[in-house]
Every structure is written in structure tokens, then in C-alpha cells.
Amino acid sequence: MSESSDELTAFSRRQPLNRRQRPQKVQKVAQKKVKANSQQQAANGRGAALARSKKGVAPPPTPGTTRRVKSGLVMPTAVKPIPTVKGKIPPFRPGAVMVKTVRMEKPKRGLPSSRKTRLKPMAKTMLYVVRLLIVGIGMGAIVGTVLSVLDPANRISTTSAPQSNSNMARSQPQPTQAPPTASSSLYLSQEIISLKNAVQNLAANYPNLAPGVFLVDLDTGNYVDVNGSNNFPAASTIKVPILLAFFQDVDAGKIRLDEMLTMQQDMVAGGSGDMGSKPAGTKYNALEVVTKMITISDNTATNMLIARLGGIEALNQRFRTWGLTTTTIRNNLPDLQGTNTTSPKELANLMAIVSQGNLVSMPSRDLMLDILRRTQRDTLLPSGLGTGARAFHKTGDIGTMLADTGLIVVPTGKRYIASVMVQRPENDPRAEKLISSISRAAYQEFSQNAVTPSSTTSTIPANGYQPQIGNPALPNSTTGTLPMSGYQPPVISPVPNAMGSTVPANGYQPPVMNPQYYPPR
């Protein structure tokens, strides 16, 4: 007996044929995703059974024979008969619905649900930490910016001279700061009008000459400025910043005074000096080279030091870090065309550095003053000084310009700087007379205002200065390497007792006895 006939028999036992059966709700199977065609087959099977019951029940087919469908019964094309299993007859269960179980493939997922559940707390924690880090970094940047703006160390006075490096405007150096600049080494208070008028009247007597003058009292800061910031051909006054750069490298351990320098052919120069008369390849120790550069203004020695200090561009960059803007090297010596430039005020700044030892050690400062003291030409600034005064100076002379800059020490202890540069017609001798007359006027002004020591009975003044006694020799057995027969230490008059109150904050420090010229390695 087929499954269709079983359902008809069950249906006829429960209700009359002429009574319409209310369709029963088919409960959902526990499996969510059973195919819809199984339910449709069951519904279509019941509909077909009802249709056949109204027209008459067909006799059950004989087992083993093929079932034939009556010609009057039409089966829907979408409905297929439920197959039977040979040899097995399903038990009779009234009201049961035949359900076909379909195996469904599990959907592919990125991660198992259990693993995802385990990662949720960890992910939340990581997200929270990342957010805290972002907020912390942002707050740190904001607070750092505010503190840098409010830091008084970053505020620079706009009244200071223009400099290439803004940090150079700080006049009092700290251990972590760059060395003081040339402008910060020069203390200025007020201009001396009477002396300025005297200088201008002297210049008016020479209409064909164009002088630039800068005078400053190192003890009071009083000064005179007549075209002091104008650019002039430097001539041999460019050797003053080279001298300072040399001893700066000595203090840094980059150069030793007994180091042997070889004179190359491209360094040989004419003009002043005698080193160029020697053959190329001649060796000189560094102290002799730097001494000849100043004392006899040797141009070959200057070219050797320029090369040893890194070249023209390296020196110019160093000058910029000192705050110098007009002092520039453009060509090796001799610079007869006047392409190397400087100004009287910047030369005065450099002499103030030499006097105070701001960029170099005290032993190097003392040796620089001794070299400047032995400059052989004394017809410019020294010619206008009185008896007992000393000049530590460097001259410059080319056809179109004559100059002299130096530190002057009056016998009473007054110290002042004089820088005079005069542009002139070709080798005009009147420029020498003008510089000498300006030096005389400055000496008269500053010697009258000199401070007299309060007591001369003691050999050691109250400010701690000890005058030099005897002729100390250079250490490390270097006396034989000096270009002259013997070393002569600087001779500087002691600073008066009552001068402590008039010296600026970055003021003068007296020379040190027996300086160690070779820095420790």
C-alpha cells in the first residue's frame, strides 16, 4: 500500500468525505534552515489526496506491480510522489507529517564565536590604552608649547645689534649655551660728545679722506662712533679674527702650538713678510706662523693658517657665530683689491674679546696680547700715545685703505679700545697723520678720566691682580721653538683698586701667572 492511500484511509476514518477539513498548522522543526520544497511537497501531497477522495478511492495497488494513476486525476507538475523503501512499510501514525531532513552546510566565518567572545575584553582594553596614549601625547605637546613660549630665556631683546644667531643676544653665557658673541663682549653706556666733535673736526681737515672711528672705554662703557658700522676693506686687519680662531682651536685641542705646518706652493704670497722667500715644503711650527702673521704681517703665514683652520668658508661661518656681520674673507692674502671687509666697530668688538678672553682661555688670551704687543709698525695708534702707555694692536695697509685697531693701556690703569680705518686716494700719506691725530685726541680724553689707585704701598691690589715677576718660560720645553731669542711675557699695568664697581658684569680678568699653553688631551 502506498503512502497516499494510507493518508486517504486515515482521513476517511476521522471525518466524512463531504465535510471540509480545516488545514492544520504544521509546527516548525527544530532545524532552522530546512528547505522550503519539503514543506511544499507535503502540502501538495495532502491536496492531491483530498482531490482524489472526492472522486472515489482507488483500489490499492497490488504489491510488486506498477502503480497506475487514474486518467481523471491530474497531478501537479511541481509535486513528486513520495518514494517508498522497498521491503519496509512505515508504521501508521495518524496526523503525522512526513519531514525530509536536509543536511545544511555550515556558513564560513572568519573566527569561531567562542574565540571572538574571548577577544572582546582584550580588544576593549587595548583600545582604552591607545586612547589614553593619544590624549597624553596631545596634552604633553600643548603643555610643552606653552612652557616654551613663556620661558623668559627665549625672549630676546629687539634693541640688540642684528646677529645671525638669535641665541647670541644673551650677554651672560651659561654652561649649556654657545660662547659669547663679539657684540656681547663690548659694554657700551653713553657717547662722549666732546671727543666725537674733536674727531669730526680732525677729519674735516682732510676732505679727501673717509674715516671710520670707534673708541670705547672698557671700564665705563663710554664710546665714540663715527661711521663705525660702515664696511671698509680689511687689508691686514682681517688677521685679528684669524688670530682669535687659531687660539680657539688651541683651547679645543684641535691644534697644538708645537704642531709643524708645511708651506705649500699655493700659500706663498708676496707683500709683507719673509716666509714666502723660503722654498715650498718648508715646515714651521704653529706658534711661529701665528706670531709672524701679526708681528710682521706675513701674508704667507696667514694663508697657511686659513688652510689649517678649515678654509675661507669655514672661517666665515665661525665669524657669523661670533655675531660678526661685516667681517668676511673672500680671498687669500695679499688682498690688494680690498675684497675682504670689516668695520671699525667689529674690530673693536674683536679686541674686546681678546682683552677679556671671552672666546678663549686666559692663557691663550695672555699669549695673544703678547703677540699683538710686538707688532713692529708703530707709526699709527702708538704714535699718538703718551709716555708709558702700551698698545696691543694690528695694522692694515693697502693702496686705498689704512687702518689700525688695538687695546690701549694708560699708565694709570685705564683701558680703552681704538679702531680707526681711513679710505684714501692711492697711498695718500695724509691718512697716517689723521690716524695719529685721532689717537692723540683719544689718549688725552681717556688719560684725564683715568682712575688713580687708592694705595701704592701694597704690590697686590684689592681686586686680586698680581703683577708678573720675571720672565716665565713656556712649559713643555717649547722655549726653543719661539721665533725670537726669548719669550717676553705680556706687560700690563695693574688694574686700580677702586675699579671693581666700574667694570661691567663680563669685565676684565687679569693675566694668569705661568699659563699652560698646551691643553690637556
Secondary structure, 3 states (H helix, E strand, C coil): CCHHHHHHHHHHHHCCCCCCCCCCCCCCCCCCCCCHHHHHHHHHHHHHHHHHHHHCCCCCCCCCCCCCCCCCCCCCCCCCCCCCCCCCCCCCCCCCCCCCCCCCCCCCCCCCHHHHHHHHHHHHHHHHHHHHHHHHHHHHHHHHHHHHHHCHHHCCCCCCCCCCCHHHHCCCCCCCCCCCCCHHHCCCCCECHHHHHHHHHHHHCCCCCEEEEEEEECCCCCEEEECCCCCEECHHHHHHHHHHHHHHHHHCCCCCCCCEEECCHHHCCCCCCCHHHCCCCCEEEHHHHHHHHHHCCCHHHHHHHHHHCCCHHHHHHHHHHCCCCCCECCCCCCCCCCCCEECHHHHHHHHHHHHHCCCCCHHHHHHHHHHHHCCCCCCCHHHHCCCCCEEEEEEEEECCEEEEEEEEECCCCCEEEEEEEEECCCCCCHHHHHHHHHHHHHHHHHHHCCCCCCCCCCCCCCCCCCCCCCCCCCCCCCHHHCCCCCCCCCCCCCCCHHHCCCCCCCCCCCCCCCCCCCCCC
